[in-house]
Amino acid sequence: MKWQTHKIIGVTIADKLGLTGSIRNAFLEGIIAPDFYPEVSTIPLFSGSRIKIKKIIVPHHKPNPQKILTFIFQARKLWLEGSHEEAAYWLGWGLHFLQDAFISKKYHANIEKKLLYYEIPEDALLKALNDSFSVRTAITLVKCARPMENAEAILWAACYFSTFIARGVFMSANPPKILLERFYLAKREFIKKLLFAGGLAICGGILLFLLPWLSLFPFLLAFLSAPFSSKFFDLRREINWFR
């Protein structure tokens, strides 16, 4: 996308989320910054016994999802620490790369021009504001971002994904009561299963010396009852978003 499109999306998100003053300015600066201050990577070129260092610009239109998530989680951490302007700025960087992820290099120039003439889809913004936020969903959205060929679809996805994630980053530090209740319930269940599996493992260890032929049974039960797929881990990740 051209920086003007990034800015239009950014302004719309800022308006919807009620960003004002220095936080708003930092967010809008961050969302266009990669086009003015592109990231540069270095690669060594070997020629005989000589080594030359070549600088290359990191491509926007095939971004690493992990890199985008790093910007997002960094922004959330800074927001919780009270560094609101810095958080808004780095969130802008992450959303810039996320928006560019929807445009393939093949159709890059043609689609960029088209996007300048489309209106921001209001339904995408409203859906992003009304959908229930979760860290799991935010991560899935980033990992699912793929190039598209239709300009309207690109703009819709860019606006929805960006608004949904920005809303999550700017949430308060207080987790919803229902999330806390689910987390503590899952934690109790997890500890119960862990203690039960541990007890069976100890029984298996004792039987290993007394009745070796029976020792396999408690070990097998311990393995089957261990909370490997517990929802506790998912809920802990959601709670950590507020810490």
RAHU-V909626 format. One record per pair of residues at least 12 apart in sequence whose ideal C-beta (glycine too) atoms are under 10 Angstrom apart, sorted by the first residue. I is the first residue (numbers start at 0). J is the second residue. D is the distance in whole Angstrom. If there is no record, write none. Layout:
# RAHU-V909626
i: (I/I)
j: (J/J)
d: (D/D)
This chain:
# RAHU-V909626
i: (0/0/0/0/0/0/0/0/0/0/0/0/0/0/0/0/0/1/1/1/1/1/1/1/2/2/2/2/2/2/2/3/3/3/3/3/4/4/4/4/4/4/4/4/4/4/4/4/4/4/4/5/5/5/5/5/5/5/5/5/5/5/5/5/5/5/6/6/6/6/6/6/7/7/7/7/7/7/7/7/8/8/8/8/8/8/8/8/8/8/8/8/9/9/9/9/9/9/9/9/9/9/9/9/9/9/10/10/10/10/10/11/11/11/11/11/11/11/11/11/12/12/12/12/12/12/12/12/12/12/12/12/12/12/12/12/12/12/13/13/13/13/13/13/14/15/15/15/15/15/15/15/15/15/15/16/16/16/16/16/16/16/17/18/18/18/18/20/20/21/21/21/22/22/22/22/22/22/22/22/23/23/24/24/24/25/25/25/25/25/25/25/25/25/26/26/26/26/26/26/26/26/26/26/26/26/26/27/27/27/28/28/28/28/28/29/29/29/29/29/29/29/29/29/29/29/29/29/29/30/30/30/30/30/30/30/30/30/30/30/31/31/31/32/32/32/32/32/33/33/33/33/33/33/33/33/33/33/34/34/34/36/37/37/37/37/38/38/38/38/38/38/38/38/39/39/39/39/40/40/40/40/40/40/41/41/41/42/42/57/58/58/58/59/59/59/59/59/59/59/59/60/60/60/60/60/60/60/60/60/60/60/61/61/61/61/61/62/62/62/62/62/62/62/62/62/63/63/64/64/64/64/64/64/64/64/64/65/65/66/66/66/66/67/67/67/67/67/67/67/67/67/67/67/67/67/67/68/68/68/68/68/68/68/69/69/69/70/70/70/70/70/70/70/70/70/70/70/70/71/71/71/71/71/71/71/71/71/71/71/71/71/71/72/72/72/72/72/72/72/72/73/73/73/73/73/73/73/74/74/74/74/74/74/74/74/74/74/74/74/74/74/75/75/75/75/75/75/75/75/75/75/75/75/76/76/76/76/77/77/77/78/78/78/78/78/78/79/79/79/79/79/79/79/80/81/83/86/86/87/87/87/89/90/90/90/90/90/90/91/91/93/93/93/93/93/94/94/94/94/94/94/94/95/96/96/97/97/97/97/97/97/97/97/98/98/98/98/98/98/98/98/98/99/99/99/99/99/100/100/100/100/100/100/100/100/100/100/101/101/101/101/101/101/101/101/101/101/101/101/101/102/102/102/102/102/102/102/103/103/103/103/103/104/105/105/106/106/106/106/106/106/107/109/109/110/110/110/110/110/110/110/111/111/112/113/113/113/113/113/114/114/114/114/114/115/116/117/117/117/117/117/118/118/119/119/119/119/119/120/120/120/120/120/120/120/120/121/122/122/122/123/123/123/123/123/123/123/123/123/123/124/124/124/124/124/124/124/125/125/126/126/126/126/126/127/127/127/127/127/127/127/127/127/127/127/128/128/128/128/129/130/130/130/130/131/132/132/132/132/132/132/132/132/132/133/133/133/133/133/133/133/134/134/134/134/134/134/134/134/135/135/135/135/136/136/136/137/137/137/137/137/137/137/138/138/140/140/140/140/140/140/141/141/143/143/144/144/144/167/168/170/170/171/172/172/172/173/174/174/174/174/174/174/175/175/178/178/178/178/178/179/179/179/179/181/181/181/181/181/181/182/182/182/182/182/182/182/183/183/184/184/184/185/185/185/185/185/185/185/185/186/186/186/186/186/187/188/188/188/188/189/189/189/189/189/189/189/190/190/191/191/192/192/192/192/192/192/193/193/193/193/193/195/195/195/195/195/196/196/196/196/196/196/196/196/196/197/197/197/198/198/198/198/199/199/199/199/199/199/199/199/199/199/200/200/200/200/200/200/200/201/201/202/202/202/202/202/202/203/203/203/203/203/203/203/203/204/204/205/206)
j: (31/34/59/60/95/98/99/101/102/107/110/111/114/115/153/154/157/31/34/108/111/112/114/115/30/31/32/33/34/35/95/31/34/111/114/115/31/98/99/102/110/111/112/113/114/115/117/119/153/154/157/27/29/30/31/32/33/34/91/94/95/98/99/114/157/161/27/28/30/31/34/91/30/114/115/117/118/119/154/158/30/94/95/98/114/119/124/154/157/158/161/162/23/26/27/28/29/30/31/90/91/94/95/98/161/165/23/26/27/30/119/118/119/120/121/123/124/158/161/162/26/27/30/90/91/94/119/124/127/128/158/161/162/163/164/165/166/169/26/27/30/87/91/165/124/119/121/124/125/127/128/158/162/165/166/124/128/162/165/166/168/169/169/83/87/165/169/83/84/83/84/87/78/83/84/85/86/87/88/169/84/87/84/87/88/83/84/85/86/87/88/89/90/91/74/83/84/86/87/88/89/90/91/94/165/168/169/87/88/91/84/87/88/91/92/70/74/84/85/86/87/88/89/90/91/92/93/94/95/87/88/90/91/92/93/94/95/98/161/165/91/92/95/88/89/91/92/95/56/57/59/62/91/92/93/95/96/99/59/95/99/92/56/57/58/59/55/56/57/58/59/66/92/96/54/55/56/57/53/54/55/56/57/58/53/54/55/54/55/96/96/99/104/95/96/98/99/100/102/104/107/96/99/100/101/102/103/104/105/106/107/146/99/100/103/104/146/93/95/96/97/98/99/100/141/144/96/100/96/97/100/138/140/141/142/143/144/141/142/92/93/96/141/92/93/94/95/96/97/99/100/138/140/141/142/144/164/93/97/137/138/141/142/164/89/92/93/88/89/90/91/92/93/94/95/96/97/141/168/89/90/92/93/94/97/134/137/138/141/164/165/167/168/89/93/134/137/138/168/239/240/85/86/89/90/92/93/168/86/87/88/89/90/91/92/93/94/164/165/167/168/169/89/90/134/137/164/167/168/169/170/239/240/241/89/168/240/242/89/90/168/90/168/169/170/171/172/168/170/171/172/240/241/242/172/172/169/168/169/165/168/169/168/161/164/165/167/168/169/161/165/141/161/164/165/168/157/160/161/162/164/165/168/161/141/144/140/141/144/156/157/160/161/164/114/144/153/154/156/157/158/160/161/111/144/146/153/157/141/143/144/145/146/147/153/156/157/160/144/145/146/147/149/150/152/153/154/155/156/157/160/114/146/147/148/150/153/157/145/146/147/148/153/146/146/148/146/147/148/149/150/153/146/148/150/146/147/148/149/150/153/154/150/153/150/149/150/151/153/154/150/151/153/154/157/150/150/150/151/153/154/155/151/154/154/155/157/158/162/151/152/154/155/156/157/158/159/158/155/158/159/154/155/156/157/158/159/160/161/162/163/155/158/159/161/162/163/166/159/162/155/158/159/162/163/140/158/159/160/161/162/163/164/165/166/167/159/162/163/166/163/159/162/163/166/175/163/164/166/167/168/170/175/237/240/167/178/233/234/236/237/240/167/233/236/237/238/239/240/241/233/234/236/237/163/164/167/160/163/164/166/167/168/240/164/236/156/159/160/161/163/164/160/164/156/160/156/157/160/240/240/240/241/241/240/241/242/241/237/238/239/240/241/242/237/241/234/237/238/240/241/234/237/238/241/230/231/233/234/237/238/230/231/233/234/235/237/238/234/238/230/231/234/226/229/230/231/232/233/234/235/229/231/234/235/238/231/226/229/230/231/226/229/230/231/232/234/235/226/231/224/226/224/225/226/227/229/231/224/225/226/229/231/220/221/224/225/226/217/220/221/222/223/224/225/226/227/221/224/225/217/220/221/224/216/217/218/219/220/221/222/223/224/225/217/218/220/221/222/224/225/217/221/214/216/217/218/220/221/215/216/217/218/219/220/221/222/217/218/217/218)
d: (10/9/8/9/8/6/6/8/6/9/8/6/6/9/8/9/7/10/8/10/5/8/7/6/9/4/9/9/4/7/9/8/10/10/9/6/10/8/10/10/10/7/10/10/5/6/9/10/10/8/8/9/10/5/5/9/9/7/9/8/6/6/8/10/9/9/6/10/7/5/10/10/10/9/8/10/9/7/10/10/7/8/9/7/10/7/10/8/6/6/6/9/9/6/5/9/8/4/7/10/7/7/9/9/8/9/9/9/7/9/9/10/5/10/9/10/7/7/9/8/8/9/8/10/10/8/9/8/9/10/8/6/5/10/10/5/8/10/6/7/9/9/10/9/9/10/10/6/9/8/6/10/7/9/8/10/8/8/6/6/10/6/9/10/7/9/8/10/9/8/5/8/10/5/6/10/8/5/9/9/10/8/8/8/9/8/4/7/8/4/4/9/9/7/10/10/9/9/4/7/10/7/5/9/8/10/9/9/9/7/10/9/6/7/10/9/9/10/9/10/7/4/6/7/2/5/8/8/7/9/9/8/4/8/9/6/5/8/9/10/8/10/7/8/10/7/6/7/10/9/6/10/9/6/10/5/7/8/8/8/9/10/5/7/9/8/10/7/4/10/9/9/9/9/5/7/6/7/9/7/6/8/5/10/7/6/8/8/6/9/10/9/7/8/6/9/4/8/8/9/9/9/5/7/9/6/7/5/9/10/6/7/9/8/8/7/8/10/9/4/7/10/7/5/9/8/9/10/9/9/8/9/10/5/5/9/7/9/9/10/8/7/10/9/5/8/9/5/5/10/7/10/10/5/9/8/9/8/10/8/6/6/8/10/9/10/8/10/5/7/9/5/3/8/9/7/9/10/10/8/7/10/5/8/8/10/7/9/7/6/9/8/7/10/9/9/10/10/9/10/9/9/8/5/9/9/8/10/5/7/8/5/4/8/8/7/9/9/9/10/5/9/10/8/9/10/10/8/5/9/8/10/7/9/10/10/10/10/7/9/9/8/6/7/8/10/9/10/10/9/5/9/8/7/10/10/9/7/8/9/8/8/9/9/8/6/10/5/8/10/9/9/9/8/9/9/9/8/5/9/7/7/9/9/10/9/8/6/6/9/7/6/6/7/10/9/9/9/9/4/9/8/6/10/9/10/10/9/8/10/4/7/7/10/10/9/9/9/6/7/6/5/10/10/8/5/9/9/5/6/8/8/6/8/9/9/6/9/9/3/8/7/10/8/8/9/8/9/6/10/9/9/9/10/9/10/9/8/9/5/7/10/9/10/9/10/4/9/9/9/6/9/7/6/9/10/9/6/6/9/5/9/10/9/7/9/10/6/10/8/10/6/5/10/10/6/8/9/8/9/9/8/5/8/8/4/4/9/9/7/9/10/6/8/9/5/10/10/10/9/9/9/6/9/8/10/7/5/8/8/4/4/9/8/7/10/10/7/8/6/10/9/10/6/9/9/7/9/6/5/10/7/10/9/9/8/9/9/10/9/6/9/7/9/5/5/9/8/5/10/6/10/7/7/8/9/9/9/7/5/10/6/9/9/10/9/9/8/5/10/7/7/8/8/9/9/7/9/7/7/9/8/8/8/10/5/8/7/8/6/10/8/4/9/9/9/7/6/7/9/8/9/10/7/9/8/10/10/6/9/9/9/8/10/4/7/7/5/9/9/10/9/9/10/7/5/4/9/8/5/8/9/6/8/8/10/9/8/7/9/7/5/5/9/4/8/9/9/9/9/10/9/6/7/4/10/7/9/9/7/6/9/10/9/8/6/9/9/10/8/5/8/9/5/4/7/10/7/10/9/9/10/8/10/9/5/7/9/5/4/9/9/7/9/7/7/9/4/9/10/9/8/9/9/9/4/9/9/8/8/8/4/4/8/8/6/10/9/9/9/9)
